């Protein structure tokens, strides 16, 4: 899957029934829309709400990239030329 594509979950604003999952370009992603969508559960037009599908997977991936522990400080150079 191209990396600039995101899956958007379209849901009924009334009962949160999942209508469909669409794939859009990240640049065109809109999570807040004024559209109405037909919900078969409510048997009526309901305000559409959207969420990013697979958001949990994204978080899990990010958590895997934890910062590496810093290495111990720079080696101390001893100048022992006075002997
Ligand atoms: Zn509904």
PDB file of the backbone (N, CA, C, O) and the ligand in Angstrom, with CONECT records:
HET     ZN  A 101       1
ATOM      1  N   UNK A   1       0.851  -1.200   0.000  1.00  0.00           N
ATOM      2  CA  UNK A   1       0.000   0.000   0.000  1.00  0.00           C
ATOM      3  C   UNK A   1       0.887   1.252   0.000  1.00  0.00           C
ATOM      4  O   UNK A   1       1.826   1.342   0.791  1.00  0.00           O
ATOM      5  N   UNK A   2       0.604   2.188  -0.857  1.00  0.00           N
ATOM      6  CA  UNK A   2       1.382   3.438  -0.863  1.00  0.00           C
ATOM      7  C   UNK A   2       1.325   4.116   0.492  1.00  0.00           C
ATOM      8  O   UNK A   2       0.306   4.071   1.181  1.00  0.00           O
ATOM      9  N   UNK A   3       2.416   4.738   0.861  1.00  0.00           N
ATOM     10  CA  UNK A   3       2.514   5.272   2.213  1.00  0.00           C
ATOM     11  C   UNK A   3       1.727   6.561   2.369  1.00  0.00           C
ATOM     12  O   UNK A   3       1.433   6.975   3.491  1.00  0.00           O
ATOM     13  N   UNK A   4       1.380   7.201   1.255  1.00  0.00           N
ATOM     14  CA  UNK A   4       0.652   8.464   1.377  1.00  0.00           C
ATOM     15  C   UNK A   4      -0.853   8.241   1.337  1.00  0.00           C
ATOM     16  O   UNK A   4      -1.623   9.192   1.206  1.00  0.00           O
ATOM     17  N   UNK A   5      -1.265   6.994   1.449  1.00  0.00           N
ATOM     18  CA  UNK A   5      -2.688   6.678   1.486  1.00  0.00           C
ATOM     19  C   UNK A   5      -3.089   6.344   2.919  1.00  0.00           C
ATOM     20  O   UNK A   5      -2.375   5.635   3.627  1.00  0.00           O
ATOM     21  N   UNK A   6      -4.217   6.856   3.325  1.00  0.00           N
ATOM     22  CA  UNK A   6      -4.705   6.515   4.652  1.00  0.00           C
ATOM     23  C   UNK A   6      -6.107   5.943   4.524  1.00  0.00           C
ATOM     24  O   UNK A   6      -6.874   6.338   3.646  1.00  0.00           O
ATOM     25  N   UNK A   7      -6.427   5.024   5.396  1.00  0.00           N
ATOM     26  CA  UNK A   7      -7.758   4.433   5.412  1.00  0.00           C
ATOM     27  C   UNK A   7      -8.622   5.200   6.390  1.00  0.00           C
ATOM     28  O   UNK A   7      -8.270   5.378   7.556  1.00  0.00           O
ATOM     29  N   UNK A   8      -9.758   5.649   5.889  1.00  0.00           N
ATOM     30  CA  UNK A   8     -10.687   6.417   6.712  1.00  0.00           C
ATOM     31  C   UNK A   8     -11.933   5.582   6.949  1.00  0.00           C
ATOM     32  O   UNK A   8     -12.521   5.031   6.018  1.00  0.00           O
ATOM     33  N   UNK A   9     -12.316   5.500   8.197  1.00  0.00           N
ATOM     34  CA  UNK A   9     -13.515   4.771   8.567  1.00  0.00           C
ATOM     35  C   UNK A   9     -14.685   5.750   8.601  1.00  0.00           C
ATOM     36  O   UNK A   9     -14.668   6.738   9.335  1.00  0.00           O
ATOM     37  N   UNK A  10     -15.702   5.455   7.790  1.00  0.00           N
ATOM     38  CA  UNK A  10     -16.896   6.304   7.802  1.00  0.00           C
ATOM     39  C   UNK A  10     -17.932   5.643   8.702  1.00  0.00           C
ATOM     40  O   UNK A  10     -18.277   4.475   8.523  1.00  0.00           O
ATOM     41  N   UNK A  11     -18.419   6.406   9.669  1.00  0.00           N
ATOM     42  CA  UNK A  11     -19.355   5.836  10.625  1.00  0.00           C
ATOM     43  C   UNK A  11     -20.587   6.712  10.758  1.00  0.00           C
ATOM     44  O   UNK A  11     -20.571   7.911  10.476  1.00  0.00           O
ATOM     45  N   UNK A  12     -21.640   6.073  11.193  1.00  0.00           N
ATOM     46  CA  UNK A  12     -22.877   6.791  11.478  1.00  0.00           C
ATOM     47  C   UNK A  12     -22.686   7.599  12.757  1.00  0.00           C
ATOM     48  O   UNK A  12     -22.217   7.076  13.768  1.00  0.00           O
ATOM     49  N   UNK A  13     -23.052   8.874  12.702  1.00  0.00           N
ATOM     50  CA  UNK A  13     -22.909   9.722  13.873  1.00  0.00           C
ATOM     51  C   UNK A  13     -23.922   9.409  14.949  1.00  0.00           C
ATOM     52  O   UNK A  13     -23.786   9.860  16.086  1.00  0.00           O
ATOM     53  N   UNK A  14     -24.945   8.635  14.598  1.00  0.00           N
ATOM     54  CA  UNK A  14     -25.971   8.325  15.575  1.00  0.00           C
ATOM     55  C   UNK A  14     -25.648   7.088  16.389  1.00  0.00           C
ATOM     56  O   UNK A  14     -25.747   7.103  17.616  1.00  0.00           O
ATOM     57  N   UNK A  15     -25.258   6.011  15.708  1.00  0.00           N
ATOM     58  CA  UNK A  15     -25.066   4.737  16.406  1.00  0.00           C
ATOM     59  C   UNK A  15     -23.663   4.187  16.220  1.00  0.00           C
ATOM     60  O   UNK A  15     -23.342   3.111  16.722  1.00  0.00           O
ATOM     61  N   UNK A  16     -22.826   4.925  15.498  1.00  0.00           N
ATOM     62  CA  UNK A  16     -21.441   4.492  15.277  1.00  0.00           C
ATOM     63  C   UNK A  16     -21.341   3.227  14.452  1.00  0.00           C
ATOM     64  O   UNK A  16     -20.321   2.538  14.473  1.00  0.00           O
ATOM     65  N   UNK A  17     -22.397   2.928  13.728  1.00  0.00           N
ATOM     66  CA  UNK A  17     -22.329   1.788  12.822  1.00  0.00           C
ATOM     67  C   UNK A  17     -21.341   2.097  11.713  1.00  0.00           C
ATOM     68  O   UNK A  17     -21.358   3.187  11.141  1.00  0.00           O
ATOM     69  N   UNK A  18     -20.479   1.133  11.411  1.00  0.00           N
ATOM     70  CA  UNK A  18     -19.475   1.339  10.375  1.00  0.00           C
ATOM     71  C   UNK A  18     -20.108   1.265   9.002  1.00  0.00           C
ATOM     72  O   UNK A  18     -20.657   0.232   8.622  1.00  0.00           O
ATOM     73  N   UNK A  19     -20.035   2.340   8.267  1.00  0.00           N
ATOM     74  CA  UNK A  19     -20.615   2.377   6.931  1.00  0.00           C
ATOM     75  C   UNK A  19     -19.671   1.737   5.929  1.00  0.00           C
ATOM     76  O   UNK A  19     -20.015   0.777   5.241  1.00  0.00           O
ATOM     77  N   UNK A  20     -18.466   2.299   5.868  1.00  0.00           N
ATOM     78  CA  UNK A  20     -17.481   1.759   4.938  1.00  0.00           C
ATOM     79  C   UNK A  20     -16.123   2.318   5.285  1.00  0.00           C
ATOM     80  O   UNK A  20     -15.997   3.282   6.040  1.00  0.00           O
ATOM     81  N   UNK A  21     -15.103   1.688   4.716  1.00  0.00           N
ATOM     82  CA  UNK A  21     -13.748   2.187   4.853  1.00  0.00           C
ATOM     83  C   UNK A  21     -13.285   2.672   3.489  1.00  0.00           C
ATOM     84  O   UNK A  21     -13.357   1.947   2.496  1.00  0.00           O
ATOM     85  N   UNK A  22     -12.817   3.888   3.458  1.00  0.00           N
ATOM     86  CA  UNK A  22     -12.340   4.437   2.199  1.00  0.00           C
ATOM     87  C   UNK A  22     -10.853   4.725   2.323  1.00  0.00           C
ATOM     88  O   UNK A  22     -10.320   4.912   3.417  1.00  0.00           O
ATOM     89  N   UNK A  23     -10.203   4.755   1.171  1.00  0.00           N
ATOM     90  CA  UNK A  23      -8.773   5.053   1.144  1.00  0.00           C
ATOM     91  C   UNK A  23      -8.583   6.374   0.419  1.00  0.00           C
ATOM     92  O   UNK A  23      -9.003   6.533  -0.727  1.00  0.00           O
ATOM     93  N   UNK A  24      -7.952   7.312   1.093  1.00  0.00           N
ATOM     94  CA  UNK A  24      -7.747   8.623   0.480  1.00  0.00           C
ATOM     95  C   UNK A  24      -6.281   9.018   0.627  1.00  0.00           C
ATOM     96  O   UNK A  24      -5.541   8.471   1.444  1.00  0.00           O
ATOM     97  N   UNK A  25      -5.898   9.974  -0.184  1.00  0.00           N
ATOM     98  CA  UNK A  25      -4.541  10.505  -0.041  1.00  0.00           C
ATOM     99  C   UNK A  25      -4.470  11.299   1.251  1.00  0.00           C
ATOM    100  O   UNK A  25      -5.426  11.967   1.644  1.00  0.00           O
ATOM    101  N   UNK A  26      -3.329  11.213   1.898  1.00  0.00           N
ATOM    102  CA  UNK A  26      -3.134  11.909   3.158  1.00  0.00           C
ATOM    103  C   UNK A  26      -3.445  13.403   3.019  1.00  0.00           C
ATOM    104  O   UNK A  26      -4.017  14.024   3.914  1.00  0.00           O
ATOM    105  N   UNK A  27      -3.049  13.956   1.867  1.00  0.00           N
ATOM    106  CA  UNK A  27      -3.240  15.383   1.657  1.00  0.00           C
ATOM    107  C   UNK A  27      -4.718  15.754   1.595  1.00  0.00           C
ATOM    108  O   UNK A  27      -5.106  16.871   1.936  1.00  0.00           O
ATOM    109  N   UNK A  28      -5.532  14.801   1.154  1.00  0.00           N
ATOM    110  CA  UNK A  28      -6.961  15.084   1.006  1.00  0.00           C
ATOM    111  C   UNK A  28      -7.760  14.600   2.208  1.00  0.00           C
ATOM    112  O   UNK A  28      -8.990  14.631   2.199  1.00  0.00           O
ATOM    113  N   UNK A  29      -7.066  14.161   3.222  1.00  0.00           N
ATOM    114  CA  UNK A  29      -7.754  13.580   4.374  1.00  0.00           C
ATOM    115  C   UNK A  29      -8.554  14.647   5.107  1.00  0.00           C
ATOM    116  O   UNK A  29      -8.042  15.714   5.447  1.00  0.00           O
ATOM    117  N   UNK A  30      -9.807  14.335   5.337  1.00  0.00           N
ATOM    118  CA  UNK A  30     -10.650  15.226   6.127  1.00  0.00           C
ATOM    119  C   UNK A  30     -11.396  14.369   7.136  1.00  0.00           C
ATOM    120  O   UNK A  30     -12.153  13.475   6.758  1.00  0.00           O
ATOM    121  N   UNK A  31     -11.188  14.634   8.396  1.00  0.00           N
ATOM    122  CA  UNK A  31     -11.876  13.853   9.424  1.00  0.00           C
ATOM    123  C   UNK A  31     -13.172  14.518   9.862  1.00  0.00           C
ATOM    124  O   UNK A  31     -14.010  13.900  10.518  1.00  0.00           O
ATOM    125  N   UNK A  32     -13.326  15.782   9.493  1.00  0.00           N
ATOM    126  CA  UNK A  32     -14.538  16.485   9.919  1.00  0.00           C
ATOM    127  C   UNK A  32     -15.294  16.942   8.687  1.00  0.00           C
ATOM    128  O   UNK A  32     -14.836  17.806   7.939  1.00  0.00           O
ATOM    129  N   UNK A  33     -16.440  16.358   8.496  1.00  0.00           N
ATOM    130  CA  UNK A  33     -17.230  16.643   7.317  1.00  0.00           C
ATOM    131  C   UNK A  33     -18.648  16.981   7.736  1.00  0.00           C
ATOM    132  O   UNK A  33     -19.099  16.638   8.829  1.00  0.00           O
ATOM    133  N   UNK A  34     -19.334  17.664   6.837  1.00  0.00           N
ATOM    134  CA  UNK A  34     -20.724  18.041   7.115  1.00  0.00           C
ATOM    135  C   UNK A  34     -21.696  17.105   6.416  1.00  0.00           C
ATOM    136  O   UNK A  34     -22.909  17.302   6.470  1.00  0.00           O
ATOM    137  N   UNK A  35     -21.158  16.087   5.761  1.00  0.00           N
ATOM    138  CA  UNK A  35     -21.997  15.216   4.960  1.00  0.00           C
ATOM    139  C   UNK A  35     -22.958  14.403   5.822  1.00  0.00           C
ATOM    140  O   UNK A  35     -22.705  14.108   6.990  1.00  0.00           O
ATOM    141  N   UNK A  36     -24.057  14.065   5.191  1.00  0.00           N
ATOM    142  CA  UNK A  36     -24.975  13.105   5.806  1.00  0.00           C
ATOM    143  C   UNK A  36     -24.776  11.765   5.123  1.00  0.00           C
ATOM    144  O   UNK A  36     -24.454  11.691   3.937  1.00  0.00           O
ATOM    145  N   UNK A  37     -24.969  10.731   5.881  1.00  0.00           N
ATOM    146  CA  UNK A  37     -24.772   9.406   5.322  1.00  0.00           C
ATOM    147  C   UNK A  37     -25.957   8.530   5.726  1.00  0.00           C
ATOM    148  O   UNK A  37     -26.496   8.637   6.828  1.00  0.00           O
ATOM    149  N   UNK A  38     -26.336   7.673   4.802  1.00  0.00           N
ATOM    150  CA  UNK A  38     -27.455   6.790   5.085  1.00  0.00           C
ATOM    151  C   UNK A  38     -27.011   5.657   5.992  1.00  0.00           C
ATOM    152  O   UNK A  38     -26.052   4.948   5.688  1.00  0.00           O
ATOM    153  N   UNK A  39     -27.708   5.489   7.105  1.00  0.00           N
ATOM    154  CA  UNK A  39     -27.378   4.413   8.019  1.00  0.00           C
ATOM    155  C   UNK A  39     -28.506   3.398   8.004  1.00  0.00           C
ATOM    156  O   UNK A  39     -29.672   3.727   8.220  1.00  0.00           O
ATOM    157  N   UNK A  40     -28.124   2.148   7.743  1.00  0.00           N
ATOM    158  CA  UNK A  40     -29.148   1.103   7.653  1.00  0.00           C
ATOM    159  C   UNK A  40     -29.649   0.709   9.036  1.00  0.00           C
ATOM    160  O   UNK A  40     -30.743   0.160   9.167  1.00  0.00           O
ATOM    161  N   UNK A  41     -28.865   0.983  10.060  1.00  0.00           N
ATOM    162  CA  UNK A  41     -29.317   0.696  11.417  1.00  0.00           C
ATOM    163  C   UNK A  41     -30.378   1.699  11.846  1.00  0.00           C
ATOM    164  O   UNK A  41     -31.429   1.337  12.374  1.00  0.00           O
ATOM    165  N   UNK A  42     -30.069   2.983  11.600  1.00  0.00           N
ATOM    166  CA  UNK A  42     -30.990   4.040  12.011  1.00  0.00           C
ATOM    167  C   UNK A  42     -32.121   4.199  11.002  1.00  0.00           C
ATOM    168  O   UNK A  42     -33.147   4.811  11.300  1.00  0.00           O
ATOM    169  N   UNK A  43     -31.930   3.648   9.813  1.00  0.00           N
ATOM    170  CA  UNK A  43     -32.904   3.792   8.733  1.00  0.00           C
ATOM    171  C   UNK A  43     -33.198   5.266   8.478  1.00  0.00           C
ATOM    172  O   UNK A  43     -34.344   5.665   8.272  1.00  0.00           O
ATOM    173  N   UNK A  44     -32.135   6.060   8.499  1.00  0.00           N
ATOM    174  CA  UNK A  44     -32.288   7.481   8.233  1.00  0.00           C
ATOM    175  C   UNK A  44     -30.927   8.076   7.911  1.00  0.00           C
ATOM    176  O   UNK A  44     -29.894   7.439   8.119  1.00  0.00           O
ATOM    177  N   UNK A  45     -30.933   9.299   7.402  1.00  0.00           N
ATOM    178  CA  UNK A  45     -29.678   9.994   7.157  1.00  0.00           C
ATOM    179  C   UNK A  45     -29.135  10.515   8.476  1.00  0.00           C
ATOM    180  O   UNK A  45     -29.837  11.154   9.260  1.00  0.00           O
ATOM    181  N   UNK A  46     -27.877  10.224   8.687  1.00  0.00           N
ATOM    182  CA  UNK A  46     -27.233  10.637   9.928  1.00  0.00           C
ATOM    183  C   UNK A  46     -25.970  11.417   9.600  1.00  0.00           C
ATOM    184  O   UNK A  46     -25.370  11.214   8.544  1.00  0.00           O
ATOM    185  N   UNK A  47     -25.567  12.296  10.485  1.00  0.00           N
ATOM    186  CA  UNK A  47     -24.293  12.981  10.253  1.00  0.00           C
ATOM    187  C   UNK A  47     -23.153  11.976  10.225  1.00  0.00           C
ATOM    188  O   UNK A  47     -23.089  11.055  11.039  1.00  0.00           O
ATOM    189  N   UNK A  48     -22.271  12.172   9.282  1.00  0.00           N
ATOM    190  CA  UNK A  48     -21.163  11.237   9.119  1.00  0.00           C
ATOM    191  C   UNK A  48     -20.008  11.620  10.031  1.00  0.00           C
ATOM    192  O   UNK A  48     -19.629  12.788  10.118  1.00  0.00           O
ATOM    193  N   UNK A  49     -19.462  10.636  10.699  1.00  0.00           N
ATOM    194  CA  UNK A  49     -18.231  10.874  11.452  1.00  0.00           C
ATOM    195  C   UNK A  49     -17.147   9.970  10.892  1.00  0.00           C
ATOM    196  O   UNK A  49     -17.417   8.894  10.358  1.00  0.00           O
ATOM    197  N   UNK A  50     -15.947  10.426  11.026  1.00  0.00           N
ATOM    198  CA  UNK A  50     -14.831   9.694  10.430  1.00  0.00           C
ATOM    199  C   UNK A  50     -13.742   9.467  11.455  1.00  0.00           C
ATOM    200  O   UNK A  50     -13.569  10.237  12.401  1.00  0.00           O
ATOM    201  N   UNK A  51     -13.027   8.404  11.241  1.00  0.00           N
ATOM    202  CA  UNK A  51     -11.863   8.141  12.078  1.00  0.00           C
ATOM    203  C   UNK A  51     -10.832   7.443  11.210  1.00  0.00           C
ATOM    204  O   UNK A  51     -11.166   6.850  10.184  1.00  0.00           O
ATOM    205  N   UNK A  52      -9.615   7.517  11.618  1.00  0.00           N
ATOM    206  CA  UNK A  52      -8.559   6.854  10.866  1.00  0.00           C
ATOM    207  C   UNK A  52      -8.575   5.376  11.210  1.00  0.00           C
ATOM    208  O   UNK A  52      -8.444   4.995  12.373  1.00  0.00           O
ATOM    209  N   UNK A  53      -8.736   4.547  10.187  1.00  0.00           N
ATOM    210  CA  UNK A  53      -8.747   3.105  10.431  1.00  0.00           C
ATOM    211  C   UNK A  53      -7.342   2.632  10.730  1.00  0.00           C
ATOM    212  O   UNK A  53      -6.372   3.115  10.146  1.00  0.00           O
ATOM    213  N   UNK A  54      -7.239   1.687  11.641  1.00  0.00           N
ATOM    214  CA  UNK A  54      -5.937   1.118  11.956  1.00  0.00           C
ATOM    215  C   UNK A  54      -5.051   2.063  12.738  1.00  0.00           C
ATOM    216  O   UNK A  54      -3.826   1.947  12.701  1.00  0.00           O
ATOM    217  N   UNK A  55      -5.662   2.994  13.442  1.00  0.00           N
ATOM    218  CA  UNK A  55      -4.868   3.948  14.206  1.00  0.00           C
ATOM    219  C   UNK A  55      -4.049   3.232  15.282  1.00  0.00           C
ATOM    220  O   UNK A  55      -2.930   3.645  15.585  1.00  0.00           O
ATOM    221  N   UNK A  56      -4.595   2.173  15.853  1.00  0.00           N
ATOM    222  CA  UNK A  56      -3.886   1.450  16.893  1.00  0.00           C
ATOM    223  C   UNK A  56      -2.612   0.837  16.357  1.00  0.00           C
ATOM    224  O   UNK A  56      -1.597   0.785  17.052  1.00  0.00           O
ATOM    225  N   UNK A  57      -2.665   0.372  15.117  1.00  0.00           N
ATOM    226  CA  UNK A  57      -1.468  -0.208  14.519  1.00  0.00           C
ATOM    227  C   UNK A  57      -0.383   0.847  14.390  1.00  0.00           C
ATOM    228  O   UNK A  57       0.798   0.573  14.608  1.00  0.00           O
ATOM    229  N   UNK A  58      -0.799   2.060  14.033  1.00  0.00           N
ATOM    230  CA  UNK A  58       0.168   3.140  13.870  1.00  0.00           C
ATOM    231  C   UNK A  58       0.855   3.439  15.185  1.00  0.00           C
ATOM    232  O   UNK A  58       2.073   3.607  15.237  1.00  0.00           O
ATOM    233  N   UNK A  59       0.071   3.505  16.244  1.00  0.00           N
ATOM    234  CA  UNK A  59       0.642   3.804  17.548  1.00  0.00           C
ATOM    235  C   UNK A  59       1.620   2.714  17.948  1.00  0.00           C
ATOM    236  O   UNK A  59       2.699   2.988  18.475  1.00  0.00           O
ATOM    237  N   UNK A  60       1.233   1.488  17.695  1.00  0.00           N
ATOM    238  CA  UNK A  60       2.104   0.385  18.063  1.00  0.00           C
ATOM    239  C   UNK A  60       3.444   0.478  17.326  1.00  0.00           C
ATOM    240  O   UNK A  60       4.501   0.210  17.896  1.00  0.00           O
ATOM    241  N   UNK A  61       3.377   0.859  16.063  1.00  0.00           N
ATOM    242  CA  UNK A  61       4.604   0.975  15.282  1.00  0.00           C
ATOM    243  C   UNK A  61       5.493   2.073  15.842  1.00  0.00           C
ATOM    244  O   UNK A  61       6.711   1.916  15.929  1.00  0.00           O
ATOM    245  N   UNK A  62       4.875   3.188  16.222  1.00  0.00           N
ATOM    246  CA  UNK A  62       5.667   4.296  16.737  1.00  0.00           C
ATOM    247  C   UNK A  62       6.335   3.939  18.051  1.00  0.00           C
ATOM    248  O   UNK A  62       7.463   4.354  18.318  1.00  0.00           O
ATOM    249  N   UNK A  63       5.635   3.169  18.869  1.00  0.00           N
ATOM    250  CA  UNK A  63       6.202   2.826  20.162  1.00  0.00           C
ATOM    251  C   UNK A  63       7.404   1.907  20.024  1.00  0.00           C
ATOM    252  O   UNK A  63       8.243   1.821  20.921  1.00  0.00           O
ATOM    253  N   UNK A  64       7.477   1.217  18.882  1.00  0.00           N
ATOM    254  CA  UNK A  64       8.589   0.309  18.695  1.00  0.00           C
ATOM    255  C   UNK A  64       9.890   1.092  18.467  1.00  0.00           C
ATOM    256  O   UNK A  64      10.984   0.591  18.729  1.00  0.00           O
ATOM    257  N   UNK A  65       9.751   2.314  17.979  1.00  0.00           N
ATOM    258  CA  UNK A  65      10.928   3.119  17.700  1.00  0.00           C
ATOM    259  C   UNK A  65      11.357   3.906  18.935  1.00  0.00           C
ATOM    260  O   UNK A  65      11.545   5.121  18.873  1.00  0.00           O
ATOM    261  N   UNK A  66      11.508   3.218  20.032  1.00  0.00           N
ATOM    262  CA  UNK A  66      11.925   3.904  21.248  1.00  0.00           C
ATOM    263  C   UNK A  66      13.379   4.369  21.098  1.00  0.00           C
ATOM    264  O   UNK A  66      14.175   3.744  20.399  1.00  0.00           O
ATOM    265  N   UNK A  67      13.697   5.449  21.752  1.00  0.00           N
ATOM    266  CA  UNK A  67      15.065   5.955  21.625  1.00  0.00           C
ATOM    267  C   UNK A  67      16.070   5.003  22.246  1.00  0.00           C
ATOM    268  O   UNK A  67      15.809   4.408  23.292  1.00  0.00           O
ATOM    269  N   UNK A  68      17.201   4.862  21.609  1.00  0.00           N
ATOM    270  CA  UNK A  68      18.238   3.989  22.147  1.00  0.00           C
ATOM    271  C   UNK A  68      18.883   4.674  23.341  1.00  0.00           C
ATOM    272  O   UNK A  68      18.999   5.899  23.392  1.00  0.00           O
ATOM    273  N   UNK A  69      19.298   3.860  24.292  1.00  0.00           N
ATOM    274  CA  UNK A  69      19.923   4.433  25.475  1.00  0.00           C
ATOM    275  C   UNK A  69      21.253   5.074  25.082  1.00  0.00           C
ATOM    276  O   UNK A  69      22.001   4.524  24.273  1.00  0.00           O
ATOM    277  N   UNK A  70      21.536   6.218  25.650  1.00  0.00           N
ATOM    278  CA  UNK A  70      22.773   6.909  25.274  1.00  0.00           C
ATOM    279  C   UNK A  70      23.997   6.117  25.689  1.00  0.00           C
ATOM    280  O   UNK A  70      24.004   5.470  26.736  1.00  0.00           O
ATOM    281  N   UNK A  71      25.007   6.169  24.884  1.00  0.00           N
ATOM    282  CA  UNK A  71      26.249   5.469  25.213  1.00  0.00           C
ATOM    283  C   UNK A  71      26.963   6.214  26.331  1.00  0.00           C
ATOM    284  O   UNK A  71      26.671   7.378  26.608  1.00  0.00           O
ATOM    285  N   UNK A  72      27.877   5.544  26.950  1.00  0.00           N
ATOM    286  CA  UNK A  72      28.622   6.204  28.028  1.00  0.00           C
ATOM    287  C   UNK A  72      29.453   7.350  27.455  1.00  0.00           C
ATOM    288  O   UNK A  72      29.771   7.372  26.266  1.00  0.00           O
ATOM    289  N   UNK A  73      29.787   8.269  28.297  1.00  0.00           N
ATOM    290  CA  UNK A  73      30.441   9.495  27.868  1.00  0.00           C
ATOM    291  C   UNK A  73      31.715   9.256  27.077  1.00  0.00           C
ATOM    292  O   UNK A  73      32.208   8.131  26.998  1.00  0.00           O
ATOM    293  N   UNK A  74      32.233  10.307  26.503  1.00  0.00           N
ATOM    294  CA  UNK A  74      33.448  10.188  25.680  1.00  0.00           C
ATOM    295  C   UNK A  74      34.613   9.693  26.520  1.00  0.00           C
ATOM    296  O   UNK A  74      34.697  10.000  27.710  1.00  0.00           O
ATOM    297  N   UNK A  75      35.498   8.944  25.921  1.00  0.00           N
ATOM    298  CA  UNK A  75      36.651   8.410  26.654  1.00  0.00           C
ATOM    299  C   UNK A  75      37.532   9.550  27.171  1.00  0.00           C
ATOM    300  O   UNK A  75      37.759  10.555  26.497  1.00  0.00           O
ATOM    301  N   UNK A  76      38.009   9.348  28.381  1.00  0.00           N
ATOM    302  CA  UNK A  76      38.860  10.378  28.971  1.00  0.00           C
ATOM    303  C   UNK A  76      40.292  10.172  28.500  1.00  0.00           C
ATOM    304  O   UNK A  76      40.874   9.103  28.689  1.00  0.00           O
ATOM    305  N   UNK A  77      40.847  11.199  27.891  1.00  0.00           N
ATOM    306  CA  UNK A  77      42.223  11.104  27.411  1.00  0.00           C
ATOM    307  C   UNK A  77      43.164  11.525  28.528  1.00  0.00           C
ATOM    308  O   UNK A  77      43.113  12.655  29.014  1.00  0.00           O
ATOM    309  N   UNK A  78      44.016  10.602  28.921  1.00  0.00           N
ATOM    310  CA  UNK A  78      44.963  10.939  29.993  1.00  0.00           C
ATOM    311  C   UNK A  78      46.248  11.478  29.384  1.00  0.00           C
ATOM    312  O   UNK A  78      46.852  10.857  28.510  1.00  0.00           O
ATOM    313  N   UNK A  79      46.640  12.620  29.852  1.00  0.00           N
ATOM    314  CA  UNK A  79      47.922  13.158  29.393  1.00  0.00           C
ATOM    315  C   UNK A  79      48.948  12.883  30.480  1.00  0.00           C
ATOM    316  O   UNK A  79      48.918  13.493  31.549  1.00  0.00           O
ATOM    317  N   UNK A  80      49.828  11.988  30.204  1.00  0.00           N
ATOM    318  CA  UNK A  80      50.766  11.518  31.241  1.00  0.00           C
ATOM    319  C   UNK A  80      52.195  11.755  30.753  1.00  0.00           C
ATOM    320  O   UNK A  80      53.039  10.859  30.785  1.00  0.00           O
ATOM    321  N   UNK A  81      52.438  12.962  30.312  1.00  0.00           N
ATOM    322  CA  UNK A  81      53.722  13.249  29.693  1.00  0.00           C
ATOM    323  C   UNK A  81      54.761  13.789  30.678  1.00  0.00           C
ATOM    324  O   UNK A  81      55.898  14.049  30.283  1.00  0.00           O
ATOM    325  N   UNK A  82      54.393  13.962  31.957  1.00  0.00           N
ATOM    326  CA  UNK A  82      55.288  14.629  32.895  1.00  0.00           C
ATOM    327  C   UNK A  82      56.319  13.708  33.510  1.00  0.00           C
ATOM    328  O   UNK A  82      57.116  14.143  34.341  1.00  0.00           O
ATOM    329  N   UNK A  83      56.319  12.459  33.124  1.00  0.00           N
ATOM    330  CA  UNK A  83      57.253  11.533  33.748  1.00  0.00           C
ATOM    331  C   UNK A  83      58.703  11.678  33.280  1.00  0.00           C
ATOM    332  O   UNK A  83      59.577  10.945  33.743  1.00  0.00           O
TER     333      UNK A  83
HETATM  334 ZN    ZN A 101     -26.895   4.673  12.688  1.00  0.00          ZN
END
